[in-house]
Amino acid sequence: MQINPCVTLELQDSPYSRSMWDYGFHALYKVTLHKDTLSTQITITNTDHTPFSFTTALHTYFRASAEEASVKCLKGCKTLNKEPDPKNPVEGEEERDVVTFLGFVDCIFLDAPDEVHLDNGLGDSITIRNTNWSDVVLWNPYLTMESCYKDFVCVENAKIT
């Protein structure tokens, strides 16, 4: 029997968190290592007397050749492109079969499929699956972080809306 190592991180509201966001909550984030995969699970519980909504994203950074990396399975998704102005994203629809990182990328793909495929440009094909996450975010800082942007891309499951 193989035992998969895992760790669970816990966070709950405190006076510090309530100074920024005045709700009671309990969050559990579990990371499990398997032979060939990594799985994560986040559970948020409202411990407050008031309903609340929130957005979240798992900031997943992959080693990659940013100029060669690409993501498949996002064609047809509604997009919120934050590249021109992060505070006023431009709405659109993804028309490409393959999304690349050939410049600054900061885009939300709404109602994304349960699975997307990252070619990291280094010979690895990575499948990113999600359950109960409606959105995907692609990000690469390009020239705003010249010392490292060429070596990674971010493909993250998210709940934005």
C-alpha positions in Angstrom: 0.0 0.0 0.0 1.4 3.4 -1.1 1.0 6.3 1.3 0.6 9.6 -0.3 2.1 12.4 1.8 -0.2 15.3 2.4 -0.3 18.5 4.4 -3.3 20.6 5.4 -3.0 24.3 6.1 -5.7 26.0 8.2 -6.7 29.7 8.4 -9.5 31.3 10.2 -10.6 34.8 10.8 -8.8 37.0 13.3 -8.8 40.6 14.4 -6.2 41.2 11.7 -8.2 39.5 8.9 -11.4 41.3 10.1 -9.6 44.7 9.7 -9.5 44.0 6.0 -12.6 41.8 5.5 -15.1 41.7 8.3 -16.5 38.1 8.1 -16.0 35.0 10.0 -14.5 32.1 8.0 -12.6 28.9 8.3 -10.3 27.8 5.4 -8.6 24.4 4.9 -6.0 23.9 2.1 -4.9 20.3 1.6 -2.0 19.4 -0.7 -1.4 15.7 -1.5 1.6 14.3 -3.4 0.9 11.2 -5.6 3.4 9.2 -7.7 2.9 11.3 -10.8 0.6 14.1 -9.7 -0.1 16.7 -7.2 -3.6 17.4 -6.0 -5.0 20.3 -3.9 -8.3 20.9 -2.2 -9.5 24.1 -0.6 -12.6 24.3 1.6 -14.0 27.6 2.8 -16.6 27.6 5.5 -18.7 30.7 6.4 -18.7 30.8 10.2 -20.3 34.2 10.2 -24.0 35.1 10.7 -23.9 37.1 7.4 -23.7 35.5 3.9 -20.7 36.5 1.9 -19.1 36.0 -1.4 -15.5 35.9 -2.3 -13.1 35.3 -5.2 -10.1 33.0 -5.0 -7.4 31.6 -7.2 -4.7 28.9 -6.7 -1.5 30.7 -7.9 0.1 27.9 -9.7 3.5 28.7 -11.2 5.0 26.2 -13.7 8.6 26.0 -14.8 8.4 26.8 -18.5 9.9 28.5 -21.4 7.4 31.4 -21.6 8.1 32.0 -25.2 7.4 28.4 -26.1 4.6 27.6 -23.6 1.0 27.2 -24.6 -2.4 26.3 -23.2 -5.1 24.3 -25.0 -8.9 23.9 -24.3 -9.8 27.6 -23.7 -11.4 28.4 -27.1 -14.9 29.8 -26.7 -14.4 31.0 -23.1 -15.5 34.5 -22.2 -12.4 36.5 -21.3 -11.5 39.4 -19.0 -8.2 40.7 -20.3 -6.5 42.7 -17.6 -3.4 43.5 -19.7 -4.5 47.0 -20.8 -5.8 48.1 -17.4 -6.1 45.7 -14.4 -8.9 47.7 -12.9 -11.0 47.7 -16.0 -10.6 44.4 -17.8 -11.6 44.2 -21.5 -14.3 41.6 -22.1 -14.0 39.3 -25.1 -14.1 35.7 -26.2 -11.1 33.4 -26.8 -10.9 32.5 -30.5 -7.6 30.7 -30.5 -7.2 26.9 -30.2 -3.8 27.5 -28.4 -3.1 30.4 -26.1 0.5 31.5 -25.9 2.6 33.7 -23.6 4.4 35.8 -26.3 4.1 39.0 -24.2 2.6 40.3 -21.0 -0.4 38.0 -20.2 -3.0 38.6 -17.5 -6.3 37.2 -18.5 -9.2 35.5 -16.9 -11.1 32.8 -18.8 -14.7 32.5 -17.4 -16.6 29.3 -17.4 -13.5 27.3 -18.4 -13.6 23.6 -19.0 -12.8 21.1 -16.2 -9.4 20.4 -17.8 -6.8 22.4 -19.6 -3.5 21.3 -21.1 -0.2 23.2 -20.6 2.7 22.6 -22.9 5.5 24.1 -20.9 7.8 24.5 -23.9 10.4 22.3 -22.2 9.0 19.0 -23.4 6.4 18.5 -20.6 2.7 18.3 -21.2 0.8 19.1 -17.9 -2.9 18.4 -17.4 -4.6 20.8 -15.0 -8.0 19.5 -13.7 -10.4 21.2 -11.5 -13.6 20.5 -9.6 -15.9 23.3 -8.6 -13.6 26.0 -10.0 -15.4 27.9 -12.8 -12.5 30.0 -14.2 -8.9 29.8 -15.3 -6.3 32.6 -15.1 -3.2 32.8 -17.3 -0.4 35.2 -16.2 3.1 36.0 -17.1 4.7 39.4 -16.2 6.9 39.5 -19.3 9.2 42.5 -19.2 7.9 43.8 -15.9 10.0 41.0 -14.2 12.9 40.7 -16.7 15.1 38.6 -14.4 12.7 35.7 -14.4 9.6 36.0 -16.7 11.2 33.7 -19.3 11.3 30.7 -16.9 7.7 30.3 -15.7 4.0 30.7 -16.6 1.0 30.8 -14.3 -2.0 28.7 -15.1 -4.4 28.7 -12.1 -7.8 27.5 -11.3 -9.9 30.3 -10.0 -13.4 31.5 -8.9 -13.6 35.1 -10.0 -17.3 35.8 -10.5 
